[in-house]
Amino acid sequence: MENVKRFEQAVKTLPPRLSQVLISLSDDEKNSVREICLRVGKAVVAVTENGVRFICESGRLTQIYSSFAVQTDCREIEETFHRLCGYSVYSFKDAINRGFITVDGGHRAGVGGTAVTENGRVTAVRDINCINLRIAREIKGAADGIVSRCFSDGVSGLIVAGPPSSGKTTVLRDIARQLSGGEKGIFAKVFVCDERGEIGAVHCGNPQNDLGINCDLITSYPKNEGILIGLRSFSPDIIICDEIATEEEAEAVEAGLCSGVGFALSIHSGSEKELRSKPLLARLLRSGGFENVVLLSGRKDGRVQRFFKAGELLD
């Protein structure tokens, strides 16, 4: 029932017409929804664990597209955008320019429109035409198999790979909870660098997700800066962060590894073939700080497709 409550929390950020239809879904349907996609002049789409579904005005999900599917227009998209920002767009300017807004509960809304650029950098986004609301889900125990296999002898280096919505953040969150909460016989000192606010879901200074009793958390810092803050000021046993994607972030990770700190982090990858072709992954593995790589599969909240030892992915 917890994830049903999270769904309801997320959809209450939408305009009343959309919110009321979505709230009227059955609990089973609410539990299955991972994302809600709004596009100007198009049907509202619910991405579920079983694929794409359309939302009927009567308040149910269907695989069949018809004239009874709920649709949105530019006015409703604009209203959704302002509601997600708490009617203070300026406060979310930096996040919007990076393409997303994180709202209370750790739910993340991807925002698409027309970029305004200056010297090659995005300075604003106008004419919003699509919003993708991803429902944050906390699943305690999601990392049980991974923790038992990769952290049985204490803190070690782990990379969690998978396609979008495969549960990478859910797994990292549960790893933080288990390692810092003493579930494996240790209370590791965990530091979470939560750039997008999805791991801890801080509201009014309080994380709404359970990260264990020995965990420090910072939110909204760029990962490369946040990692260095953790190293300088928090003396962690392990740093956890989501979606390493740039050379600057990899460099900060390497600085931590040189200081004797472990890392659990995630990267995007849809397959073993893609994993093997990623230069950034190769760089991290050659650092010697990562013993294990886990590849997740599909939209299954952390279902493991395969475990790898670091050497298996290096030529």
MIPA-562026 format. One record per residue: x, y, z of N, C-alpha, C in turn. Coordinates in pm, whole numbers, plus 32768, in hexadecimal, padded with zeros to 4 digits. Layout:
REM residues N
XYZXYZXYZ...
***
This chain:
REM residues 315
80517F8780008000800080008055807F800080D18073802B812780E88030813881267FA6814A80D37F40815E81097EBA80DD81427E7F806A81137EAD7FEB81507E857FE481DE7EBD800D81EF7F3A800F82747F77807182D17F2D80E1829B7F02814282EC7EB8810983167E3080C182BB7DF0808082DE7D71801F83517D887FCC83467DEF7F6983AD7E0A7FAA84317E2D801A842B7E77806484A57E96809784E77E1780CB84977DBB810384CE7D408098850E7CE9802684CB7CD77FC284FE7C797F7785777CB17F81858E7D347F4286057D6D7F8B86857D43800386767D08804886EC7CD4801087167C4C7FB986C37C117F8086DF7B8D7F0087337B9B7ED187727B2F7E5487BD7B347DE087657B617D7887A07B9E7D0B87517BDA7CCB86EC7B7C7CB187107AFE7C6F86B27AA27CC286347A927D4486427A7A7D9B85CE7A697DAC85827AEB7DBF85CC7B567DD4858C7BD87D5C85377C007CE4856B7BEB7C6C85217C137C5B84A07BC57C7784A47B437C6D84297AF27CD383C27B227D4E83EE7B3B7DB783927B637DA083597BEF7D6D83AB7C487D4E837C7CD07CE283107CCD7C8C83137C687C1E82B37C607C49822A7C2C7CC8821A7C017CF981977BD87CF581377C4D7CF080B67C317CF380537C9C7D7E80507CDC7D85801A7D557E0680127D9A7E6A7FBF7D4B7E3D7F527D0E7E977EFF7CBE7ED07F4E7C497E7B7F9F7C087EAA7FF07B997F0C805B7BC97EEC809B7C387F4681017C707FCE80C47C907FCE804C7CC7804A800A7CEC80A07FE67C73805F7FD57C0080A87FAB7B8880E3801F7B3A80B380997B5280DD810C7B028167813D7B2E81BF814B7ACC8246817E7AE5825682107ABA821482367A4C822082BD7A16819A82E979DC8183836C79DD810E83A7799B8141840E7937811B83FD78B981508451784C80E284AE781980FE852F782080A1859577F080DE85DA7777809285E3770980C38624768F805286797655807586F076258011874D75F27FC0870C75817F3C870B75927EE486D8752B7EE58642751A7F2085F975787F2A8568756E7EE8852575E67ED284A375D97E9A845576487F00844A76B87ECE844C77337F23843377A77F4A839F77A77FCB838677BA7FFD82FC77B8803182D87843800A826278718042822978EC80A381BB78C5812081C778F08183815D78D9818081027953815B8085793E814E802679AC81B97FB979A181BD7F637A04821C7EF47A0281FF7E94798F81897E9F795581627E4778E6815B7E907861818B7F0C785C818C7F5777E081327FD177E3811B800C776E80D080887761803A806D776E7FF880C677BB7F6680C177C87F2F814E77B57EB1815577847E6A81D377777E0781DE77EA7DE3825A780C7D8C8273787E7D0482A0784D7C9D825678707C15827878467BD982E178A47B7D833078707B38839478C37AEF835179377ACB82D379267A83828B798E7ADD82617A017B61827379F17BBE82547A5D7BF081C67A5C7C20819779EB7C5F811479E47CC9811779767D2380B5797B7D8D80AA79177D65804778AA7D90806378307D72800A77C17DE5800A775D7DF77F9A771A7E5B7F9176AF7E287FCC762C7DA67FE276257D67800D75A87D5A80A475A47D8F80E275397D81817275297CFA819074E77CB081ED75227C2E821374EA7C1082A4750D7B9E82D474DE7B75835E74F97B538373758C7B49830675D77B2A831276667BA9832776BB7C1D8327767B7C9A833C76C57CA483CE76F17CD583E2776B7CE9846A77A07D5784AE774F7D3D852B77257DA0857876DA7DBC85FB77217E2D863976FD7E5186BB77387E68872076C97E5C87A076EE7E77880C76907EE4886576C87F0B88CC767D7F7B892176A67F5E896A77297EE0898D77407EBE89D177BD7ED6897778357EAE88F978297EBD889B78987F4F887878AF7F9C886C7844802C88547853806E88C9789B804789437875807F89BA78B6805A89BE79497FDD899D79697FB2899A79F47FFF892F7A43801288BA7A05805F884F7A4680EC887E7A66812C88BF7A0681B388F27A1981BB89507A91815D89AF7A9981608A0F7B07814089CD7B8D80E8896C7B8D80C989247C09814388D67C3A818988957BDF8201884B7C05826B88A67C42827189227C1282D189847C46829E89CC7CC2822789A87CF281EE89F07D6381D38A817D4181B78A9C7CC2819D8B227C8E82138B817CA582898B487CAE83038B987CBA836B8B5F7C5A83588B7B7BD983AF8B437B7184408B697B8884588BE47BB584E28C117BC7852D8BBA7C2C84E78B8A7C9385288B377CF9855D8AB57CC085238A877C5185498A087C1485988A1D7B9385C78A977B7D86048ABA7AFD86768A5C7AD686D38A447B31874789F07B0F871C89627AED86BF892A7B3B869088A27B208647889C7A9B85F288FE7A8185A689017A0386058906798D866F8954799986D0895E792C871888DA791487198882797A875487FD796A86EC87967941866D87C379368606876D78FE85A98728795F85AC874B79DF855587067A3C8533875D7AB584C987357AFA84A287717B7A848B86FF7BDB84C687047C5284AC86A07CBA844A86DC7D1E83DD86977D37837586CB7D908373867B7E11832386A97E71831B86677EF4830285D27EE3834D85827F2D834284F27F2483AA84B37ECA83FB85097E86846384D57E2E843184B47DA283B484D47D84838084BD7CFD83C485207C9E83E884F17C27843185477BC983E1855C7B4A83D485DA7B23838D85FD7AA983F1862C7A4083FF85DF79D4844C860D796383FD86787918844186E378F083FD875378B1843A876B782783E5876C77BF84168781773783D587FB76F88425884876B183F488BF766D845E88F576108460897875FE84C089B975A8852B89FC75FD85A889D775E786158A0D7637863A8A9A760986558AF0766A86928B74765087248B687678877E8B80761B880C8B6B7636885C8BED762F88CC8BEB767589298C5B767389B68C23767F8A098C3E761D8A928C09761B8A938B7076288A328B3175E78A2E8A9F75E589F48A5F766089C28AAF76BF89878A78773A88F38A99774088A48A3D777688158A54778687FF8AB477FA87BB8B2377DE879F8B857846870C8B8A786E86B78B51781B86278B4E783A85E48AE977DC856B8AC37800851A8A6B77AC84908AAA779D84618AB6772283DF8AF1770983898A9076B8830B8AB376A782AD8A63765782B089CF7681829789B577008296892C7733822D88DA76E88254886A76B181F68818766381E8878876958240875E76F1823486D67725826D86CD77B2822D867D780582598668788F824E85D378AD82B9859A78E382BC850C790582D084FE799C826684DA79E3826A84D17A75828C84427A9E830084317ADA832D83AC7B07830C839B7B9A82C6832F7BBB829C83167C44830E82D97C948336831B7D01839F82E67D57836882717DA983B382067DAF8386818F7DF783F381627E5983CC814D7ED6842981187F39840480867F528461802B7F3084467F9C7F4084B37F627F9A84947F55801884F57F1E8076850A7E8A805685897E67804985AA7DDE802385CB7DD17F9085BB7E3D7F4485D77E377EB486677E107E9786C27E2E7EF387507E107EDD87807D987F2D87267D477F61874F7CD77FB787B87C7E7F7487997C4F7EFB87F47BF57EB788787C367E9488737CB57E7088ED7CFE7E4C89457D137EC689087D3D7F3589567D547FAF89947CD17FE089487C657FDE897D7BE4800D89F37BB67FBA89ED7BD07F388A567B9F7EDF8ACF7BFC7ED88AB57C807EDE8B227CE07EC58B5A7D207F438B137D187FB38B427D5A802C8B4A7CF880A28B577C7880868B5A7C1580F18BD57C2281498C427C5881108CBD7C69815E8CD77CF981848C6F7D4D817F8C7F7DDA81A18C717E3281268C9B7EB081348C8D7F1380CA8CE67EF080548CAE7EFA7FDC8CFB7EE57F628CC17F3E7EF58D007F3F7E808CD47F947E128C6F7F4E7DB98C017F937D988B967F587D488B627FBD7CE28B4E7F8F7C678B0B7FDE7C008A887F987BDC8A1A7FE27BE689967FAE7BC289707FE87B3B895F7F937AD7893E7FBE7A4F88B37F8F7A2A88747FD879CE87F07FB079A087B2801A7949874A7FF779008702805978AE86AE80B479058674811F78CD861B8175791C85AA8125795D858A814A79D8851B810E7A248531807B7A4685AC804E7A4985C87FC37A6F85DA7FB37B0585DC80227B5085E680197BE1866F803A7C1986C2807F7BCC874A809E7BFC874780F27C7B86F4815B7C7B86EB81B17CF186AF81657D67864B81147D4E860C80C37DB7867380687DF886C9802A7DA787307FD07DDB8797801E7E2D87C6808F7DF9882980DE7E4287F1810E7EC8877481367EC8873581637F45873480F37FAB871480797F80870C80087FDD87977FDC800987FB7FEB7FB388857FCF7FDB88AE802D804B888F80AD803D88AE810F80A6886C80E9812987EE80C4812187A4809F819A87E0802681DE88017FC0819088357F4481CB88C27F55820289197F9A81B889A37FA981E689AD80028261895D806E8265896780CA82D7890D80A1834B88B3804283308853801C839788767F9E83E388EA7F6383C689177EF0841288D97E6C83EB88967E65837888537DE9835388B47D798332892E7D9B830E89937D3582EF89FF7D2E835C89D97D5B83D38A347D5084438A957DC384518A8C7E2583F88AE17E9C84028A8B7F1883F48AB97F8584308A798006841F8ADB805E83D18AE5804383518B43808F82FE8B1B812182FC8B7F817782F58B65820782EC8B4E822882588AD1824482378AA8825881AC8A9282EC81918AC18319811D8AAA83A280F18A63839C806A89ED83DA8061899F83D97FE689A384637FA689D184677F2B89D184E27EDC895984D97E7D88EE851F7EA0886C850F7E5F884E858A7E08888F858F7D94888686087D4087F6862B7D1B87A685C87CFA871F85E27CC886B385D27D3386DC85B17DAE867B85A77E1B8624852C7E17864C84C57DCC85F8844E7DBE861B83E17E22869583DE7E5486BD83737EAE868283897F39869784007F708668841D7FF785E0845F7FFE85BA84AA7F93853A84F37F8F852A854D8008858685AC80168584860880888512866B807B84C8867E80E8845F86E480EE846B872C8174847E87B0816E8491880181E7850487CB823C856C879D81FA85E4876F823F85E286DE826A8571869982588566860E8286855B85AF820F85B6854B820685A884E6819D8527849781B284D984888146845D843D8151847283A9813584E783878101850A82FA80EB856B82CE815885678250817A85B9821881E5864481F581AE86AA823E81D98733822581AE878781E9821F874881BD828A8792818182F887BF81E8835D87F681B983CD88128212843D889C8250843988F4822083DF897D825383DC899D828C8351893F82DE831F894C83138298894283AA8298899F83EB8254899A847C823D896E849481AD892184FE819888E38516811688EE85A880F0891A85C3807489118649803D88C286427FBB887686AB7FA0881A86AC7F2F883487247ED58827870D7E52882D87757DEA88BA87A67DC9891F87757E0D89A887977DE689CB874C7D668A0F878C7D068A46873F7C968A9C86CD7CCC8A9386577C8D8AD585E17CC68B6B85F37CDB8BAF86307C7A8C40863E7C8B8C6286947D048C1386FD7D1F8C2B87517D948BFF870A7E138B8B86C77E0D8B5786827E838BB286137EB48BEC85C87E568C48855D7E7B8CC085967EC78CF586057E968D6986427ED78D4586797F618CCB86AC7F718C9D86D77FF58C99866180558C6585F080258C62857980788CED854F80A68D4D855180498DD68529806B8E15858680D08DFF860880BF8E42866A81168E05867481A08D80865C81A98D3B868482238CF28615826E8CDF85A082318C88853D82718CCB84B6828C8D4584A482658D938429827C8D4083AA82678D06839881F18CAF832381DC8CFD82A381C48CBD823281E18CF181B081B48CCC819A81228C5581CA80FB8C2681B780728BD1822F80488BE282587FCC8B9282C37F918B3382867F2A8AB582AE7F308A50827D7ED38A1B82F27E818A1982E27DFD89E3834A7DA689A8830A7D29894B83527CEC88FE831E7C7C893183547BF7893982FD7B93894E83227B0789CD83767AEE8A3E83387AFC8ABD83757AD48AC083797A3B8AD783F27A038AC983FE79718B34845479308B8A8499797E8BEB84F479428C7884D479738CDA850479288D6684F2794F8D84853879D38D4585AD79EB8D5C85F67A688D2A85A57ADF8CB985637ACE8C84850F7B3A8CDD84967B518D0B84587AE48D6683E67AF18DE7840F7B378E1784877B198E9384B87B5A8E7E84C77BF08E0984F97C1A8DED85077CA98DE5847D7CEB8DAA841B7CA78DA583937CDC8E33835E7CEF8E8883737C8C8F1383437C968F5B83847D0B8F3E84047D258F7C84477D988F5184027E1A8ED383DA7E218EA483937E978EE3830B7EA78EF082C37E388F2E823F7E3D8FBE82487E6D900582B27E42909082C67E6E909982E57F03902783117F3C9023832F7FCC8FF582B7801D8FDE82467FDA8FB781CD80208F2381C0803C8ED182127FF88E40820E800B8E0281B27FA18D9E81637FC98D5681107F6A8CE6815E7F278CB7812C7EB68C4A816D7E6E8BE481067E418B65812D7E498AF880E57E058AB3814D7DAF8AB481397D2D8A7D819C7CD38A3781587C5E89EE81A77C1189A4816E7BA089CC81B07B1E89B581677AB089C8819D7A2A8957816679D2893B81AD796688D8817E79058916811478AA88D180A7789788F98042783588877FE1781F88657FC977A187F57F73778388177EE2776B889A7EC2776388C07E39774389527E21776589787DA277638A057D8077798A5C7DBB770A8A2D7DB7768F8A787DF0761F8A917E8576348A2B7ECC76608A3A7F5B76798A9B7F7376EC8A937F2177528AF17F2C77C28B817F2677928B9D7EC5773E8C267EAE77108C5A7F1F76B68BFF7F6F76808C287FD976258C33806276678C1B806A76EA8C1A80EB772F8CA78112775E8CE3817A77248D6881A677508D6A81D077E38CFD820F78118CFA823E789C8CFC81C978FD8CB3815E78DB8CB680E779308D4180AA79328D8080A278BE8E07806A78B78E6780BB790E8E59813E79098EAF8194795C8E9D817679F08E1F816A7A1B8E04814E7AA88E3980C57AD18E2680617A7B8E547FDA7A9D8EEC7FD47AA28F2F801D7A4B8FC3801B7A4B8FFE80617AC68FAA80AC7B0D8FDB80ED7B878FFA80877BF38FC1800F7BE78FD87FA77C4A8F7F7FAF7CC48F2280107CC48ECF80237D3A8E487FDE7D368E2C7F957CCB8DA97F557CBE8DBA7EC07CA58D897E727D038D937DE17CF78D217DA57CA78CAB7DE47CAE8C337DA87C758BE47E0B7C218BA47DD77BB98B447E227B678AC57DCF7B5F8A537E107B7689D17DCD7B7089817E0B7AFF894D7DB87AA588F87DE87A3888677DC57A5888147E2C7A6187857E1A7A7B873A7E0D79F786BF7DDB79FF86757DC4798385EA7E01798A85C27E45791E85387E73790C85067ECD797A84817ED77984843F7F2B79E784117ED37A5B84717E977AA1844F7E317B0384837E507B8F84997ED17BAE84BF7EF97C3685377EAC7C6D85A27EA87C20861E7E6F7C5386367DDE7C3585EE7DA57BD886057D187BB6868D7D0B7B7186E17CB47BA587697CA27B7087677C497AF587A27C7A7A8A87B37C287A1288347BD87A1A88A17C1A7A4C89207BD37A5589817C1D7AB189D27BD07AF98A417C057B478AC27BF47AF58B1A7C587AFD8B9C7C507ABE8C087C707B248C7A7C2E7B188CF37C5D7B588D327CC47AFC8D797D267B368DAE7D957AE88DFE7D667A6E8E527D017A828EA97CD37A178E607C9979A18DE47C6A79B38D977C3179458D707C9878DD8D6E7D1879038D417D8178A98DB47DD2786E8E2F7DAB788D8EA57DEF78588EE97D9677F18F127DD277828F5A7D84771B8FE47D60774D
***
